[in-house]
Amino acid sequence: MEKAAEEPNAKGTDGVVKGEAALKPQFITTKEKFHQSVDAEWQSSKAAKTMEAAEESKETPVEEPETKKLKLDPEENSTGCKPDGKRLRGQNKSRPHKKPTTYDEKRLCLSVIQDNRDCPFGDKCHFYHDVAAYLATKPADIGESCHVYNTFGKCAYGLTCRFAKAHTTADFQTMENGLLVKANEGRTAVRNSLSKELQNRLRKHSEVFRKSAEYLKTISNKKEEQGHGSAPPGSDAESQASTAKAAPVKTVGALTDADVIKLRACEKKQVDFRDKLYLAPLTTCGNLPFRRVCKRFGADITCGEMAMCTNLLQGQQSEWALLKRHESEDLFGVQVEGCFPDTMTRCAELINNNTEVDFVDINSGCPIDLVYKKGGGCGLMTRTRKFEQIVKGMHHVLDVPLTVKIRTGVQEKSNVAHKLIPEMKSWGVSMITLHGRSREQRYTKLADWDYIAACSKLASPVPLFGNGDILSYEDAVRAKETGVSGIMIARGALVKPWIFTEIKESRHWDISSGERLDILRDFTNFGLEHWGSDTRGVEKTRTFLLEWLSFMCRYIPVGLLERVPQKLNERPPYYLGRNYLETLMASQNVGDWIRMSEMLLGPVPQHFNFLPKHKANSYK
């Protein structure tokens, strides 16, 4: 939450608590009454469902191992606040982590799922081969209809799918819808997957980075010249250098124009960034299913989550998953983080040669310690020489535009962006995004849009996008008036992904709780497509849904506000919505988010535990 939230008892002249959004008095309530209202209706509905379930099934649930206990900070009390009354800040670094694999310890063997092929492991295989034995331990199905089957005509998870009844015959055979299968034939919904061949080459260090080697050689040559001085005319050193330059380059295969003619800057792929709505690359929450939701509401530019360049070069499957692109993302880029010219240049060439992207973004604004202390993220802004080498190297190897995301600086009262931006124009940057806060500020205080406006003039003709505190179309209008080329939306999209529609249609959307639930349902369906419809996929989808709900609960419906629009730095007070679902969606309690996830993804497994990534997002 923002700085204003630190003084919960200070009241303004209008009677509104400082830092709180102004709501109509008839909706405001207390914390106790809020939870009494939410719990009373939930318990009654849950009791009815429990009685129905008891009649249908008498099976005992499978026991699961207990989760790791939380390490509580001695300074924190049970309310999730420090003794001085200030709200918690930063990340929950010791979160209880339970892998989705834990909920499905003994699985059905892949040989059984894939047309009963012979298992290559034989008697040594640890998975089930007896379908009846597997079904006896499998958790109950979540629903009668499988979204994956209804979309693609077949479900690759077969009997392991948590919606298996929809596509399984009485003799345990998986059905296919021929018409849908034929309609989807040749369609590649998700691109930029890591192939086994490329992964093996990266692990064996046999991948060739020709363009990177050319650029890195120029850096090493400059270092030698600076270290030893220039060689005198006619010396052996000069003759050796000229001979090395004249030596022909050994090539394999046919010689093409690309081998002898270097692309000029004007011949590289061009992207028109101006006047676009840019969904920020959001760590954890900016996953592919969430980006699909935002695309439906009018986001123009999307970008993958921040990926570590060293992990990409090592061929880590989990890191490459961050580069995946859905077919609906028509203007898509990937964001990489690193602190050395050699790894960042090779990573850019790797992405250029093996993925379909419209631009590559350098993250030089990440404030977290893990990245900053090794010189990446915001650390690059204080290492100008390395930053220049990284940008020039990546520009040299890329056939697509290179963009950069920065903050105002590292220290709160020492802005450096205005010094860097004029230099970046000569480095080869196609677009700059400026978050109007320093690393030290993180998300406290308001973004400095006056500073963003000044930097926008310095950046011209290179487009500069502004980022910070945009939660309504009115905020977007004020941002555009500063002269920026476009706006980037981050937390505003997490709080309400329909913000893109509001901006494009210049209106406040008093969206109903039912419509918001449909948005969450779309997200879970996209998650089941992306992460899988088996137990592992369901629980992974649930985890990301809960992370998103930790932001979405901050939204206050337009019809309840005394003063429109809601501001991002104003926290919502306790209020009762116009119906039960609207009230439930306003809860900042983890338990209520889990209840909402159960409405879409069925009951949580035993011993399920969740803590949001950011301390300020919830109370215990």
N, C-alpha and C positions, 0 to 999 in steps of 0.2 A: 504494500500500500504506500501511498505518498506521504510526504512530510506532514501534511495537514492532519493526518490521522493520529498523530502522536499526542494531541491534546483533546482527549475525549470529553472533558467536562466544560470546555470553554464555549460560551454561547455568544452568538452575534446579536445585533440589535433587533433582528427579526425573530429571535427566539430559537433559531436553528443552531444546533450544535456545530461548532467550527469543524470543518473537515467532513461533514456529513451532507449528503444530498438532501434537498428540500422536497419532502413528500407531502401530499395532502393529509391533513391531520386524521381523517377518518380511517386511514390505512395503517398508521403507525401503532406499534405495540411494544411490549417489553420482551426481553429474551425468554423469560419463563413462559409467558402466554404464547409466544411464537412456537416453542417446542411442545407445549401442551396441545396446541391445535394440530401440529404436524403429526405427533405421535398418536393422538387419540384416533384419528381417522385411519392411520396406517395399521394400527394394532387391530382395529375392527375388521379391516379388509384382509389382513394377514391371517386372522383367526378363522375366517370363513374359508380361505384357500387351504389352510392346514387341515381342516376337517374333511374337505373334498379329497385332498391328497391321501389322507389316512385311509379313506374308504377304497380308493383306487389301488393303492400299493401298500404292502406290509413289509417290504424289504428293508433290511437294516443298512444304513449308509456305511461305506468303506472308510475305515479309520485312516487318518493321514497324520504325518509327523507334525509336531507343533512348530510354530514359526519362531524365528529368532526374536528374543525379547528386546524391546527398545532400550537404548542407553539414554536415560533422561538426564538433561542438564540440571545440576543441583540448583542453579539460579532460577530455573523455571518452575512455576507452580502448575496446578492442575488446569488452570484456565488457558494455558498456552501463552502467558504473558510473563514478563520479568517483574521482580518485586517493585520496581519504580513505576509500574503501570504502563510502560511503553510497549508497543506491539513488537513482536519478534520480527527480525529481519534476516536476510540471507537464505541459504539453502539448508534443507535437512540432510546433512551429509551422511548421517548414520541411519538412513532409512532402512526399514526391514525389507530385504530383497528376497522375493520368492519367485524362482523361475517358473514360467508356465509349464515346463516339462514336469515339475513336481506333481502337478495335478493329474498327470497321465503317465504314471511310472512304468506300467507294463502295457505296451501298445500291441496292436495287431500287426503282424509282419507284413512288410511291403509286398512280399511275394503273393500273399493272400489277397491284398487289396487290388493288385494288378493282375487280374485274370488267373489267379491260382497257379502262377509259375512255380517252378522248382526253386526252393530256397537255397542260395549258394552257400549258406553256413551250416545247413543240415541240422544235426542234433545239437550243435553248439549255439544255435540261435537262441537268444534270450527272450524273443517276442512270442506272442500267441500265434498258433497255427490253427487252433480249434476255435471256430467262429462262435459256437455256443458258449464256450468257456469265457471268451472275450466279452460277449454281450452280457454275461452274468455280472461282470465287474464294471462295465461301462456305465457312466452316469446317464440319467434319464435324458431323453431328447428335450430340447428347449421349445420347439414348436413343430407345427405340422407342415410348414412350407419352407423349402430351402432356397435362399436368395441366389446362391451360386448356380444351382440346378435350373432355376427359372430364368437366369440371365444367359447362361452358356449352353444349356441343354444337357449338361452332364456335370457331375461333381467328382473331382479327382480324389476326394477323401472317402468316398464309398461308405462302407459300414462304420468308419471312424467318425463320420460327420455327425454333429450334434443335432442335425435335422434329417437323419438318415431315413426316417419313415417315408419322407416325401419321394424318395427315389430308390427304394429297396423292395424287392418282391418277397413273397412268402418264403421262398427257398433261399433267401439271403443273396440274391443277385442284384447288382446295381443297374438301374434302368438308364436309358438315354432318350432324349427327345431329338429325333433325327432332323427335324426341320430347323430347330435352333442350332444344332451342331453344324449343319450345312451353312446356315446364315453366318455363323462365326468363323467359318473355315478361312484360314489365311489371315485372320485378324490378330494383330499384336497389340493388346490393350496396354501393356506395360513394357517399356523399353529400358535400355541401359543396364541390363542384368550382366553380372560377371560370369563369363564363360569359363569352363574348366581349363581349357587350353591356355587362356590368358592368366588364370590364377596359377597354373603350374609354371609358366614362364616367369612370373613375378616372384614366385617362391624360390625358383632356381637362379634368379638374377640373370636370366638370359634375354630379357626384353631389351630391345635396342632403342636408345633415345638419341637419334642422330642430330636433330635440330638442337636439343639441349646441350649436347657435347660441343657443337659449334659455338653456342653462346658462352658456355662456361669456360671454353678455351680463351675467349677474348678477355674474360675477367682475370684469369690466371696470367695472361700475357701482360695486362695492365699492372698487375701486382709486381711482376718481375721487373717491368720497366721502372716502376716507382721505387723498387728495392735496390736495383743495380744501376739505374740511370741509363740513358740511351747509349748504344754502342757507337764508337767513333767510325766515321766513314772509311770503307775499305778494310775494316777489321774482319777477323774470322767469324765473329759473332754475327756481323751484318750479312756476310755471305751465306752462313748457315740458315739465317732467317729467310733470305730471299729464295734459297733452294727449297726450304720447307714449304714456302708459299706456292712455288711453281710446281711442286710435286702433284701429279694427277691423283684424283680421289678414286679409290677402288670401288666399283659398283657391281651389284649382282642383278642380272636380268636386264630387261629393256630399259633404255634411257628415255625418260619422259621430259616434257617441258618443265614439270614441277621440280625436277632434279637440277636444272640449270638456270631457271628463271625464278627468282624469289618474288612472292606476292608483295605488291606494294600495299600500303595502308588503305588506299582507296579501293583496292580490289578485294579486300577481305569482306566477309559477310557483314552487312550493315543492318542495324536494328534501330528503328525509330522509337526511342524511349519516351519522347515528350508527351505530356498530358495523359499519361497512363496511370492506373491505380496499381500499385506494386504491393503484393503481399510479402511481408518480410520473411526471411529465412529464420524460422523459429525453432530453436532447439527443443527436442522432445515432442512438442505439440504441433510443429509444422510438418507432420508426416504426410504421406501421399493421400490417404483418405480425407484428412482435413483440408488439404489443398483442393481436392475435388469438390468439397462442399463450397469453398470460397469461389471457385470457378463458376459454379452454378449461380452465385449471387453477383457476378460481374467483375471479379478480379481480373486484371489484364495481364499482369506479369506475376509469375510464381517462381520460387527458387527453392531448391532442396535445402535440407538442414545442413549446418556446418559440418564438413567432413575433414578429418585430420589427414594431411597429405602423406605422412609417413605410413599410416594404416592403409591408405589406398595403394601405395607402392608395395606394401607387403602382401597385397591380395586378400585382405580381410573381408570376408563375406558381409559381415555386419556393417562395415563402413561403406562398402559399395552399394548396400541397400539404400543408402541416403541419396544416391544419384539417380534412383529409378524415376522414370517419367511416365505419367499417364497420358493416354492419347488425347484427352481433353485439354491438356496444358499446351496451348499453341505458342506461347512465348515463355520459354522455360530456361532457367539457368541453374548452375550448381555453385555452391559456395565452399571454398577450401580455406584451411588455416594452416600456417606454417611459419617458420622463422628463419629459414636458410634459403639462399638463392638456388642451390643445386636441387634440393628436394622439391621445392615449389615449381621450378621450371620443368623438371621431369614429370611431376604430377600433372601439370598443364598439358604437356605433350601426350601423356597417357590418356587423359580425358578427351583431348582433341581427336585422337586416333581411334578411340574405342567406344565413344558414346555419341548420342545425338542431343546436343545442347545448342541453345541460341546465344548464350554468353557464359562467361566464367567470372565469378565474383571472389575478390580477396577479402577475407574477414580481418580487418585491422581495427575493429571496434569492440571485440569481445572483452568484457571486463573481469571474467573469472580468474582466480589465482592460478589454477592449473595451467592455463594458456599464457597469461600475462608474465608469470615469473620465468618462463623459459624464453621470453622475447617475442611471442606471437600475439595475435589480437591487438589490443591497445599498445602493447610493447613496441610494435613496429613504428608507431608514430614518434617514438623517441630514438629510433635507430634509422635515421633518414637514409644513410648510405646503403644499408642492407635492404631497406624498403625500395629504394630506387632500383637496385640490382634485381630484386624479385619481380617488380612490375615490368621492367624492360625485358627480362628473361621470359616471362610468361607471354608478354606481347609478341616476342620473337617467334615463339613456337605455336601460337594459336591462330586458327583461321576464323575465329569468331571474336566478337568484341570482348574486351576485358574491362570489368567494372570494379570499383573499390568501395567498401563501406567503412566509414570512420566515425569517431566521436569528436567532440569539440577539443578534447585533449585528455591528459591523464589527471592532473590536479584540477580542482574545482575553479580556482581563480587564475588559472594559467592556460588560456586557450592557445592552441598551436595550429588548429586546422587551417586558419587563414594564411599561415606561412607555407603549409604543405601544398595546398590546392593549386597555386600558380605553378609550382614545380611539377606537379602530377600531369599537367596538360602537355608537357614536353616528354613525359615518360611513355605515353601511348595509351592512356586511360580513355575509355569511351564514355564512361558515366561515373559520377561520384554520388554516393548517398551519405548524408550527414545526419547523425543522431544528435539532437541539440542538448546533450548532456555530456559531462566528463565521466571518466572511469570512476573517479572518487564519488561522484553523485549517485551512480547506478541509476535508480529510478526515483530518487528523492528530488523534490522541487520540480518546478515546471520546466519543460524544454525551452531553450532560448531561441525563439523564432526570429528575433531581431538579428542575432548573430548568424543564423542560417541565411537570412536575406542578404547580409553583407557578403557572405561566402559565395552565394549564388552569383553575384555580380563579378566576383573575382574568377569564378570558374568559367564564365562565358568565353567561348562558345560551347564548351563541354557542358552537357546537361547535368544539373545537380538536383537530386531529390532530397526533400526534407522529411524528417521522421521524428515523431514525438507528440504524445497527448492527443491524438485524433480519435474521437469517439462519436462524432456526428458529422452531418454534411456541413453544418455551420463552421465547425472546426476546420474542415477541409477547404471551405471557401476562404476563410481567413489565412490559411496556409498558402493557398495559391496566390493570394494578393501580395505575398512577400516577393514574388518573382521567381519562385522555384520552377523547375521544368516539370516536376511531378511530385507526388507524395507517396511515401511508403507507410503502410499501416501494419502495426505489430500487435500489441496487446488489445487494441481496439477491435481487431478481427477475432481475437479469442473471446472477448466479452460478448460481441455480437457479430457473427460472420456476415450478416445481412447489411452491414455498414456500406459495402460496395454498392448495393442497390440504392440505399438511401442517398449516397453521394451523387450517383448518376441520375437519380430522379428528383433530387433536391427536395427531400421530404423527410419527416420523422415517421417511422413505421411503428405503429402501436401493435406489434406482433403478438398474437395470442399464445397462450401456453401450449395449446394443441399443435400449433405450427412449429413452435420450438421443439416439441417432442418429435415431430416428424423429421426435423433437421438432425436430431440425435439419432433417429432410426436410420436415416440415410447414411450417417457416419458409421454406424455399426455394420450396416450392409456392405459398405465400401471396405470396412476393416476385415470382414469375413472373406471378401474377395482377395484382399491383399495379404492377410496373415494366415488365412485358413479357416475352415468351418469345423475343424475338430476341436477337442478340448484345449489344446495348446493355443490355437488361433483365437478361440473365444475368449480365453483369459488374457491374451495379449491385447485383443481389442478392448476388453474391459479396462485394462490398466491405462491405456491411452485415452479412453473415454473419461475416466476419473480425473486424469491430469487436466483434460480440457474443462471439465465441470468445475474444477477449482478456480477457473477464471470466469466461466460463464455465469456463475452464481452472483457475480458483481453487477450484472445487468439489472436495471430497474425499468419496468414497463412504462412507456410514455404516458399512459392514462393515469398513472399513480403520482406523477411528478407535479409538484407545485410550480416548479420553474424548469422549463425545457430549454436546452437539452441537458442531459446528465453529463457531468465532467469526469474525466478519468481519475483525477486526484481526489474525488469525493467518494467516500465509502458509503454503502447503503446502510441505513438504520434498520432495525428490526421492523418488519411490516407484514401484514396479512394481505395476500393477493386477492384478486377477484374470484378465484376458485382455489380448490385444494392444490392442484398441480402447480399453479403460479406461486403459491406459498412455498411448496416443496422445493421449487427451483431457486428460491431466494435463500435457501439455507446454506450457511457456510460451515456446516458440520459434515465431516467425512461420512458418518453413518447414513446421512440422508442422500449423499451422492451415490453410495453403494445401493440404496433402495432404488434409485432411478436406474442404475445399471441393471438391476434385477428385472425391472419392467421390460427391458429390451433384450437382455442376454441370459435370462433365467437366474436361478439362485446361485449365490457365490459358493465355492467349495468350503468345506469345513476349515477352520483355522485361517480363513482369509484375512489379510491385514493390508491396509493401504495408508500411506502418509504422503501428502502432496510434496512436490519437489521444493516449493518455496514455503518458508515458515509463515509468512504473512497471509498465505492463502486459506488457512483454516485454523480452527481451534479444536482442541481435543475434547 
